[in-house]
Amino acid sequence: MARALLPVLLYILTTLQLSDQKEYHEALRSAAPPISRNAAERHPDYWAEEARRGIEARLRRGDVDGAADGGADGGADGGAAGVRNVVLFLGDGMSGATLAAARALLGQRRGLTGEETQLSFEKFPTVGLAKTYCVDAQVADSACAATAYLCGHKANLGTVGVTSHVRRADCAPLAPNETVDSIAAWALNDGRDAGIVTTTRVTHASPAGAFAHAAERDWESDADVAAACAAGGARPADIAYQLVHSFPGNRFKVILGGGRSEFLPNNMTDEEGTKGKRLDGRNLIEDWMNDKAARNVIHRYVWNREQLLRLSLSPPEYVLGLFGGSHMQYNLLSDPTTQPSLADMTEIALRSLIRNSKGFFLFVEGGRIDHGHHENMASLALDETIQLSEAVQRAVDLLPPADSLLVVTADHSHTMSYSGYARRGSAVLGRADGAGADRVPYTTLSYANGPGARPAAGGQRVDVTADDDFGGAQWRFPALVPLGSAAHGGEDVAVFARGPHQRLLSGLYEQSQLPHLMAFAGCFGPGPRACNRTQPCS
């Protein structure tokens, strides 16, 4: 009897809904040593050198504006000028299937058949592909991926802003040669401005890649560090603390997203009743405001949409907006009178940063695409993709193409498939035409794994289209393998680009080349530059 019940118990345990989004990636932790057949990958300069060689190859084939064919010296015109503004949009978990299904959904919302529709960034003239694996994993998580596309180094799963010498969750102090700087830091060091916008907590893995150095992506507050690292020795600084008190985060002109609980002590509640998490008694929101006041700069903290939009015509020099105790709500489930959209936040950020005559770097993340997929809620994931498209369109409308490079990509894929033989214009969120060989209907979208898995009833596949909530925003699409949270996918992700030197982003390349390519186009950072072709990588 016990043996017969075991599969049922395992199914129940693995399909329990997760109480905290941090738990999405708990299963990724492993005590096993990472496998590396190329020890050179762990050297701090390995990935920068790999990117330098990639840039040289592009110069030889003439992919740089102003370069003569095959001319690495800039051609007869003496070389091209660098781009002023660089904006990187990141759709977390935005796979190829996600793009195709989201464009169909967008078109169907407009009364069209849908498949012929384009997301805003799908109109960009340059498209490439990025390889997303980590040093120790075939399939990336958002932390090691962020270290690649923001810092130019591939790292180990679950680590952010560090080299692959650093093992996940290692509480030992980081050595100087174990940390890597982001393209946001490069921009600030060049006299430009920088900022981050996200629909997740601003301390979450993706935005953390722009400012933090951590052996564990989940060390978002000091309570997380305390739970993992024994008392007595020096503990690593948590990610929220680094954002407020360390360079480059403390110089970001714009910080917009969720995550108030990571900034508040555990004896306080925020404006919406969420309890703080911090054990050190710090109110990091007050610390942020005190730092700006001490530097005599105009600043503003906001926590709802109305307060944010008031800043539209004349943004302060620094703005911190935290719009949720944890992640911001999914767009379809949010109150639009209190929560700003990703497009709203992007516009405020751009209006603020564009005032710097030298330019800026901005990171914008549609982070809850990933969360919708983790929950097998494709309706939410696709809507979040459309929200990212609207944010990109806002940037297209506001930034002149002659001096602004816009790049749109994903950190990793997901396991959602888009299949079957539904007729043109069929609801992408609905049934496929016909039925399976078992005569049971199936959906056009489904997942390889996740909480949407249903156990067979009497040896018969369940007709999920008969669910009472079928078609609802939070209906779980079917999955094959039961998991508490759907896994990421390992295939390459698309890279879209528009602006000066956009052809640099074409082709197939390592994800860690992305910040080097963007900085090359912008003529800043430690590596070669479009306006100075002879400068070596450092």
C-alpha positions as CSV (number, residue, x, y, z in Angstrom):
1,M,0.0,0.0,0.0
2,A,2.8,2.4,1.0
3,R,4.6,1.8,-2.3
4,A,1.3,2.4,-4.3
5,L,0.7,5.7,-2.5
6,L,4.3,7.0,-3.1
7,P,3.6,8.3,-6.7
8,V,0.5,10.2,-5.5
9,L,2.4,11.7,-2.5
10,L,5.2,12.8,-4.8
11,Y,2.8,14.4,-7.2
12,I,1.1,16.3,-4.4
13,L,4.4,17.5,-3.0
14,T,5.8,18.7,-6.3
15,T,2.6,20.5,-7.4
16,L,2.0,22.6,-4.3
17,Q,1.8,26.2,-5.2
18,L,4.9,28.1,-4.1
19,S,4.5,30.8,-1.4
20,D,7.4,32.9,-2.5
21,Q,8.8,33.6,-5.9
22,K,12.3,33.0,-4.5
23,E,11.4,29.3,-4.3
24,Y,11.1,29.0,-8.1
25,H,14.8,28.3,-8.2
26,E,15.4,26.3,-5.0
27,A,15.7,23.1,-7.0
28,L,18.7,24.6,-8.9
29,R,21.0,24.4,-5.8
30,S,23.4,21.5,-5.9
31,A,26.3,20.4,-3.7
32,A,28.0,18.8,-6.7
33,P,31.1,20.4,-7.9
34,P,30.7,22.2,-11.3
35,I,31.9,20.4,-14.4
36,S,34.4,22.4,-16.5
37,R,36.5,20.9,-19.3
38,N,38.0,24.3,-20.0
39,A,39.8,25.7,-17.0
40,A,40.5,28.9,-18.8
41,E,36.8,29.8,-18.6
42,R,37.3,30.5,-14.9
43,H,40.0,33.1,-15.5
44,P,38.6,36.7,-15.0
45,D,39.7,37.8,-18.5
46,Y,38.6,34.8,-20.5
47,W,35.1,36.0,-21.5
48,A,36.3,39.6,-22.1
49,E,38.9,38.2,-24.5
50,E,36.3,36.0,-26.1
51,A,34.2,39.1,-26.7
52,R,37.2,41.0,-28.0
53,R,37.8,38.3,-30.6
54,G,34.1,38.5,-31.6
55,I,34.3,42.3,-32.1
56,E,37.4,41.9,-34.2
57,A,35.6,39.3,-36.4
58,R,32.7,41.8,-36.9
59,L,35.2,44.5,-37.8
60,R,36.7,42.3,-40.5
61,R,33.3,41.6,-42.1
62,G,32.3,45.3,-41.9
63,D,29.5,45.1,-39.3
64,V,30.5,48.5,-37.7
65,D,29.0,51.7,-39.1
66,G,31.7,53.8,-40.8
67,A,34.1,50.9,-41.2
68,A,35.4,50.0,-44.6
69,D,34.9,46.4,-45.7
70,G,37.5,44.4,-43.8
71,G,39.0,47.5,-42.3
72,A,39.8,47.2,-38.6
73,D,41.2,50.7,-38.6
74,G,37.9,52.4,-39.1
75,G,38.2,52.9,-42.8
76,A,38.9,56.0,-44.8
77,D,36.4,58.1,-42.8
78,G,38.6,57.7,-39.7
79,G,36.1,55.6,-37.8
80,A,32.5,56.0,-36.6
81,A,31.3,57.9,-33.5
82,G,29.9,56.1,-30.5
83,V,26.2,55.9,-29.7
84,R,25.0,58.2,-27.0
85,N,22.3,56.2,-25.3
86,V,22.0,52.4,-24.8
87,V,18.9,50.8,-23.6
88,L,18.8,47.0,-22.9
89,F,15.3,45.5,-22.7
90,L,15.1,42.0,-21.1
91,G,12.1,39.7,-21.4
92,D,12.8,37.2,-18.6
93,G,12.1,33.8,-20.0
94,M,11.0,35.2,-23.3
95,S,11.5,32.2,-25.6
96,G,10.9,31.9,-29.3
97,A,7.6,30.2,-28.6
98,T,6.7,33.0,-26.3
99,L,7.3,35.6,-29.0
100,A,5.2,33.8,-31.6
101,A,2.3,33.2,-29.2
102,A,2.4,36.7,-27.8
103,R,2.3,38.3,-31.3
104,A,-0.7,36.1,-32.2
105,L,-2.4,37.1,-28.9
106,L,-1.8,40.8,-29.6
107,G,-3.2,40.5,-33.0
108,Q,-6.3,38.6,-31.8
109,R,-6.9,41.3,-29.2
110,R,-7.0,43.7,-32.1
111,G,-9.6,41.6,-34.0
112,L,-7.1,40.1,-36.4
113,T,-6.2,36.5,-37.1
114,G,-3.1,37.3,-35.1
115,E,-0.2,35.4,-36.6
116,E,0.7,38.3,-39.0
117,T,1.1,40.8,-36.1
118,Q,4.5,42.1,-35.0
119,L,5.6,43.0,-31.5
120,S,7.2,46.5,-31.5
121,F,10.7,45.2,-31.4
122,E,10.1,42.5,-34.0
123,K,10.2,45.5,-36.5
124,F,13.9,46.2,-35.6
125,P,16.2,45.7,-38.6
126,T,18.8,43.5,-36.9
127,V,18.2,40.1,-35.3
128,G,20.7,37.7,-33.7
129,L,20.8,34.7,-31.4
130,A,22.6,34.4,-28.0
131,K,23.8,31.2,-26.3
132,T,22.6,31.1,-22.7
133,Y,24.4,28.3,-20.9
134,C,26.2,28.9,-17.6
135,V,29.8,27.8,-16.8
136,D,28.4,24.9,-14.7
137,A,25.0,24.3,-16.3
138,Q,23.5,23.6,-19.7
139,V,20.4,25.6,-18.8
140,A,20.7,29.1,-17.3
141,D,19.0,30.8,-14.4
142,S,18.4,34.5,-14.3
143,A,21.5,35.2,-12.1
144,C,24.2,33.6,-14.2
145,A,22.5,35.0,-17.3
146,A,22.4,38.5,-15.9
147,T,26.1,38.3,-15.1
148,A,26.6,37.4,-18.8
149,Y,24.5,40.0,-20.5
150,L,25.2,42.8,-18.1
151,C,28.8,42.1,-16.9
152,G,30.2,40.2,-19.9
153,H,31.2,37.1,-17.9
154,K,29.6,33.7,-17.8
155,A,29.3,32.5,-14.2
156,N,27.9,29.6,-12.1
157,L,24.2,29.0,-11.6
158,G,22.6,31.2,-8.9
159,T,25.6,33.6,-8.7
160,V,25.4,37.3,-9.8
161,G,28.2,39.8,-10.6
162,V,31.0,37.3,-9.8
163,T,33.4,35.1,-11.8
164,S,32.9,31.4,-12.0
165,H,35.5,30.9,-9.3
166,V,32.7,31.7,-6.9
167,R,30.6,28.7,-5.9
168,R,26.9,29.3,-5.2
169,A,26.0,30.2,-1.6
170,D,29.6,30.4,-0.5
171,C,29.6,32.7,2.5
172,A,33.3,33.5,2.3
173,P,34.2,37.2,1.5
174,L,34.6,37.9,-2.2
175,A,38.1,38.6,-3.4
176,P,38.6,41.7,-5.6
177,N,39.4,39.5,-8.6
178,E,36.2,37.5,-8.1
179,T,33.8,40.4,-8.8
180,V,32.9,41.8,-12.2
181,D,31.6,45.2,-13.1
182,S,28.5,45.8,-15.1
183,I,27.9,47.9,-18.2
184,A,25.9,50.2,-15.9
185,A,29.1,50.8,-13.9
186,W,31.1,51.3,-17.1
187,A,28.6,54.0,-18.2
188,L,28.8,55.8,-14.9
189,N,32.6,55.8,-15.0
190,D,32.4,57.4,-18.4
191,G,30.3,60.3,-17.0
192,R,27.0,58.9,-18.2
193,D,23.9,58.2,-16.2
194,A,22.4,54.8,-15.4
195,G,19.2,53.2,-14.1
196,I,17.1,50.1,-13.8
197,V,13.4,49.4,-14.3
198,T,11.7,46.0,-13.6
199,T,8.4,44.4,-12.8
200,T,10.1,42.1,-10.2
201,R,11.8,43.1,-7.0
202,V,14.6,45.5,-7.8
203,T,16.8,43.2,-5.8
204,H,15.8,40.2,-8.0
205,A,18.4,38.3,-10.0
206,S,18.1,40.2,-13.3
207,P,18.3,43.8,-12.1
208,A,20.9,42.7,-9.4
209,G,23.3,41.9,-12.3
210,A,23.5,45.7,-12.9
211,F,24.9,46.5,-9.4
212,A,25.4,43.6,-7.1
213,H,28.1,41.0,-6.3
214,A,26.7,37.9,-4.6
215,A,27.4,34.2,-4.4
216,E,23.7,33.6,-3.9
217,R,20.9,35.3,-5.9
218,D,18.5,34.9,-3.0
219,W,20.5,37.1,-0.6
220,E,18.2,40.0,-1.3
221,S,18.0,41.1,2.4
222,D,20.2,40.6,5.4
223,A,17.6,38.1,6.7
224,D,18.4,35.9,3.7
225,V,22.1,36.1,4.4
226,A,21.7,35.4,8.1
227,A,19.7,32.3,7.3
228,A,22.5,31.0,5.1
229,C,25.7,32.1,6.8
230,A,26.7,31.3,10.3
231,A,27.1,34.1,12.8
232,G,30.5,35.1,14.1
233,G,32.4,36.0,10.9
234,A,31.9,38.7,8.4
235,R,28.8,38.2,6.4
236,P,28.3,39.2,2.8
237,A,26.4,42.4,2.1
238,D,22.9,41.7,1.0
239,I,21.7,42.8,-2.5
240,A,19.4,45.6,-1.2
241,Y,22.1,47.0,0.9
242,Q,24.5,47.0,-2.0
243,L,21.9,48.9,-4.2
244,V,21.6,51.7,-1.7
245,H,25.1,51.9,-0.2
246,S,27.6,50.7,-2.9
247,F,28.7,51.8,-6.3
248,P,27.2,51.6,-8.9
249,G,23.7,51.2,-7.3
250,N,24.0,54.3,-5.1
251,R,24.6,56.4,-8.3
252,F,21.7,55.1,-10.3
253,K,19.5,58.0,-11.2
254,V,16.4,55.8,-11.6
255,I,15.4,52.7,-9.7
256,L,11.9,51.5,-10.4
257,G,10.2,48.2,-9.6
258,G,9.0,46.2,-6.6
259,G,10.5,44.8,-3.4
260,R,9.8,47.2,-0.5
261,S,10.0,44.4,2.1
262,E,13.8,43.9,1.3
263,F,14.4,47.5,2.3
264,L,12.4,47.7,5.6
265,P,13.1,46.4,9.1
266,N,10.9,43.5,10.2
267,N,9.1,45.7,12.8
268,M,7.7,47.9,10.1
269,T,5.0,47.6,7.4
270,D,5.0,49.4,4.1
271,E,2.3,51.6,2.6
272,E,0.3,48.6,1.6
273,G,0.7,46.6,4.7
274,T,3.5,44.3,3.8
275,K,5.9,43.6,6.6
276,G,9.6,44.3,6.2
277,K,12.2,41.6,6.3
278,R,15.4,43.2,7.5
279,L,17.0,42.1,10.8
280,D,19.6,44.9,11.0
281,G,17.0,47.6,11.9
282,R,17.8,49.6,8.8
283,N,15.3,51.4,6.7
284,L,17.1,51.4,3.4
285,I,14.5,53.7,1.8
286,E,15.4,56.3,4.4
287,D,19.1,55.6,3.9
288,W,18.6,56.3,0.2
289,M,16.9,59.6,0.9
290,N,19.5,60.6,3.5
291,D,22.3,59.9,1.1
292,K,20.8,62.1,-1.6
293,A,20.0,64.8,0.8
294,A,23.7,64.7,2.1
295,R,24.8,65.1,-1.5
296,N,22.3,68.0,-2.0
297,V,20.6,66.5,-5.0
298,I,16.9,66.6,-5.8
299,H,15.4,63.3,-5.2
300,R,12.0,61.6,-4.7
301,Y,10.7,58.3,-3.3
302,V,7.3,57.1,-4.7
303,W,5.3,54.0,-4.2
304,N,2.2,54.3,-6.4
305,R,1.3,55.2,-10.0
306,E,-0.1,58.6,-9.3
307,Q,3.0,59.8,-7.5
308,L,5.2,58.5,-10.3
309,L,3.2,60.1,-13.1
310,R,3.4,63.5,-11.3
311,L,7.1,63.4,-12.0
312,S,6.6,63.0,-15.8
313,L,7.1,66.7,-16.8
314,S,10.0,67.4,-14.5
315,P,11.6,64.3,-13.0
316,P,13.9,64.8,-10.0
317,E,17.6,64.1,-10.4
318,Y,17.2,60.8,-8.5
319,V,14.0,58.8,-8.2
320,L,13.4,55.6,-6.3
321,G,10.0,53.9,-6.9
322,L,9.0,50.7,-5.2
323,F,5.5,49.6,-6.2
324,G,5.0,46.4,-4.2
325,G,6.1,44.6,-1.1
326,S,7.4,41.8,-3.3
327,H,7.2,41.6,-7.1
328,M,4.8,44.0,-8.8
329,Q,1.5,42.4,-9.7
330,Y,0.9,40.7,-13.0
331,N,-0.5,43.4,-15.4
332,L,-3.8,41.4,-15.8
333,L,-4.2,41.1,-12.1
334,S,-3.1,44.6,-11.1
335,D,-5.0,47.8,-10.1
336,P,-4.0,50.2,-12.9
337,T,-5.0,53.1,-10.7
338,T,-2.2,52.3,-8.2
339,Q,0.4,50.3,-10.1
340,P,2.3,51.8,-13.0
341,S,2.7,49.8,-16.2
342,L,6.2,48.9,-17.5
343,A,5.7,51.5,-20.2
344,D,4.9,54.1,-17.6
345,M,8.1,53.4,-15.7
346,T,10.2,53.2,-18.8
347,E,8.9,56.6,-20.0
348,I,9.7,58.3,-16.6
349,A,13.2,56.7,-16.6
350,L,13.9,57.9,-20.1
351,R,12.7,61.4,-19.5
352,S,15.0,61.5,-16.5
353,L,18.1,60.0,-18.0
354,I,18.0,61.8,-21.4
355,R,19.0,65.1,-19.7
356,N,22.6,63.9,-19.5
357,S,24.4,65.3,-22.6
358,K,26.9,62.4,-22.5
359,G,24.2,59.8,-22.6
360,F,23.0,56.9,-20.4
361,F,22.6,53.2,-20.0
362,L,19.2,51.9,-18.9
363,F,18.1,48.3,-18.1
364,V,14.4,47.5,-18.5
365,E,13.1,44.1,-17.5
366,G,9.7,42.5,-18.1
367,G,10.4,40.1,-15.3
368,R,7.1,38.4,-14.8
369,I,7.0,36.7,-18.2
370,D,9.2,34.2,-16.5
371,H,7.0,33.9,-13.4
372,G,3.9,33.3,-15.6
373,H,5.7,30.4,-17.3
374,H,7.0,29.0,-14.0
375,E,3.3,28.7,-13.0
376,N,2.3,27.3,-16.4
377,M,0.0,30.4,-16.7
378,A,0.6,31.2,-20.3
379,S,-2.1,33.8,-20.4
380,L,-0.2,35.9,-17.8
381,A,3.2,35.3,-19.5
382,L,2.0,36.3,-22.9
383,D,0.4,39.5,-21.6
384,E,3.6,40.4,-19.8
385,T,5.4,40.0,-23.1
386,I,2.9,42.4,-24.7
387,Q,3.6,44.8,-21.9
388,L,7.3,44.7,-22.7
389,S,6.5,45.4,-26.3
390,E,4.6,48.5,-25.2
391,A,7.6,49.6,-23.1
392,V,9.9,49.2,-26.1
393,Q,7.5,51.2,-28.3
394,R,7.6,54.0,-25.7
395,A,11.4,54.1,-26.1
396,V,11.1,54.1,-29.9
397,D,8.8,57.1,-29.6
398,L,11.0,59.0,-27.2
399,L,14.6,58.3,-28.4
400,P,16.0,59.5,-31.7
401,P,17.4,56.5,-33.7
402,A,20.5,58.4,-34.7
403,D,22.0,58.4,-31.2
404,S,20.2,55.6,-29.3
405,L,20.9,51.9,-29.5
406,L,17.9,49.8,-28.4
407,V,18.5,46.1,-27.7
408,V,15.8,43.6,-26.8
409,T,16.6,40.0,-25.7
410,A,15.9,37.3,-23.1
411,D,18.0,35.7,-20.4
412,H,16.9,32.2,-21.1
413,S,14.1,30.2,-22.6
414,H,11.2,28.3,-21.1
415,T,9.5,24.9,-21.9
416,M,6.2,26.2,-23.3
417,S,5.5,24.8,-26.7
418,Y,3.3,26.2,-29.5
419,S,2.0,23.2,-31.5
420,G,-0.8,21.4,-33.1
421,Y,-2.7,22.1,-36.4
422,A,-5.2,24.8,-35.3
423,R,-6.7,26.8,-38.2
424,R,-5.3,30.2,-38.9
425,G,-6.7,32.7,-36.4
426,S,-7.7,30.2,-33.8
427,A,-7.5,31.4,-30.3
428,V,-3.8,31.0,-29.4
429,L,-4.9,30.5,-25.7
430,G,-7.5,27.8,-26.7
431,R,-7.9,24.3,-28.0
432,A,-6.0,22.9,-30.9
433,D,-8.2,21.5,-33.7
434,G,-9.2,17.9,-33.3
435,A,-7.9,15.7,-30.5
436,G,-5.1,13.4,-29.6
437,A,-4.8,9.7,-30.5
438,D,-6.7,9.1,-27.3
439,R,-9.6,11.2,-28.6
440,V,-9.1,13.8,-25.8
441,P,-8.8,17.4,-26.8
442,Y,-5.6,19.3,-26.2
443,T,-4.4,22.9,-26.1
444,T,-2.3,24.8,-28.6
445,L,0.1,25.8,-25.8
446,S,1.5,23.4,-23.3
447,Y,4.6,22.9,-21.1
448,A,7.1,20.1,-20.8
449,N,6.9,20.4,-17.0
450,G,5.5,22.3,-14.1
451,P,2.5,22.6,-11.8
452,G,0.0,22.3,-14.7
453,A,0.6,18.5,-14.9
454,R,-2.5,16.4,-14.2
455,P,-2.3,12.7,-13.2
456,A,-4.1,10.4,-15.6
457,A,-7.5,9.2,-14.4
458,G,-8.0,5.5,-14.9
459,G,-5.2,5.4,-17.4
460,Q,-6.9,8.2,-19.5
461,R,-5.5,11.6,-20.1
462,V,-7.6,14.3,-18.5
463,D,-9.5,16.7,-20.7
464,V,-8.1,19.9,-19.3
465,T,-10.4,22.0,-21.6
466,A,-13.3,20.9,-19.4
467,D,-11.9,22.7,-16.4
468,D,-14.3,25.3,-15.0
469,D,-11.7,28.0,-15.2
470,F,-10.5,27.0,-18.7
471,G,-9.4,30.2,-20.5
472,G,-9.1,32.3,-17.3
473,A,-6.0,34.4,-16.7
474,Q,-4.7,32.1,-14.0
475,W,-5.7,28.8,-15.6
476,R,-2.7,26.5,-15.7
477,F,-1.9,25.1,-19.1
478,P,-1.1,21.4,-19.1
479,A,2.4,20.0,-18.5
480,L,3.9,16.6,-19.0
481,V,6.2,16.3,-15.9
482,P,4.9,17.4,-12.5
483,L,7.1,20.1,-10.9
484,G,6.2,22.7,-8.4
485,S,7.7,25.3,-10.8
486,A,8.3,24.9,-14.5
487,A,11.9,24.6,-15.5
488,H,13.8,27.0,-17.8
489,G,14.6,26.0,-21.4
490,G,18.2,25.8,-22.8
491,E,17.8,26.9,-26.4
492,D,19.2,30.1,-27.8
493,V,17.3,33.4,-27.3
494,A,16.7,36.1,-29.9
495,V,18.4,39.5,-29.8
496,F,16.8,42.4,-31.6
497,A,18.6,45.7,-32.2
498,R,17.9,49.2,-33.6
499,G,20.2,52.1,-33.8
500,P,23.9,53.0,-34.6
501,H,26.1,49.9,-34.9
502,Q,23.0,47.6,-34.8
503,R,24.7,45.1,-37.1
504,L,27.0,44.2,-34.2
505,L,24.1,42.3,-32.7
506,S,23.5,40.0,-35.7
507,G,24.7,36.4,-35.9
508,L,25.1,33.7,-33.2
509,Y,27.3,34.4,-30.2
510,E,27.9,33.9,-26.5
511,Q,25.4,35.8,-24.3
512,S,28.4,37.3,-22.5
513,Q,29.4,39.3,-25.6
514,L,26.3,41.5,-25.3
515,P,27.6,44.2,-22.9
516,H,30.9,44.3,-24.7
517,L,29.1,44.8,-28.0
518,M,26.8,47.6,-26.6
519,A,29.8,49.3,-24.8
520,F,31.8,49.1,-28.1
521,A,29.0,50.8,-29.9
522,G,28.7,53.5,-27.2
523,C,32.5,54.1,-26.9
524,F,32.8,53.4,-23.2
525,G,33.8,50.5,-21.0
526,P,37.1,48.6,-20.6
527,G,37.2,47.0,-24.0
528,P,37.6,48.1,-27.6
529,R,35.5,51.0,-28.8
530,A,33.9,52.0,-32.1
531,C,35.5,55.4,-32.0
532,N,39.0,54.0,-31.0
533,R,39.5,50.7,-32.8
534,T,43.0,50.2,-31.4
535,Q,42.1,50.2,-27.7
536,P,42.7,46.7,-26.3
537,C,40.5,44.9,-23.8
538,S,41.6,45.1,-20.2
